[in-house]
């Protein structure tokens, strides 16, 4: 049975180019992207229009050596 190791990669929403570059590097190291999700931040101002994405988190896995 394959055993896996996991890691996460988190970047702010304005670092998407860095995010893609880092994912490519991790892919070359054997990491496989499993899932992504956003980190939402909510403004607490009186004229609040709702949540906005403040970051992206990627979950990756690769077989344990």
C-alpha positions, 0 to 999 in steps of 0.5 A: 500500500502506498504511503503519502506525505502531504504539504501545503503551499499558501500565497496571497491573492496578488502572488499568483505568478509566484504561486504557479512557479512554485507549483511547477517546482514542486511538481518537478520534485514529485509533488501532486496537486490534490486540492486548492481553496481560498482564504476569505477575509471579511471587511467589518466596515459599515458599507461592507460588500462581503468577503474577499479572497486574501489568499490561496492554499494548495494541498499537495501529496507525493509517495513517501520514500 
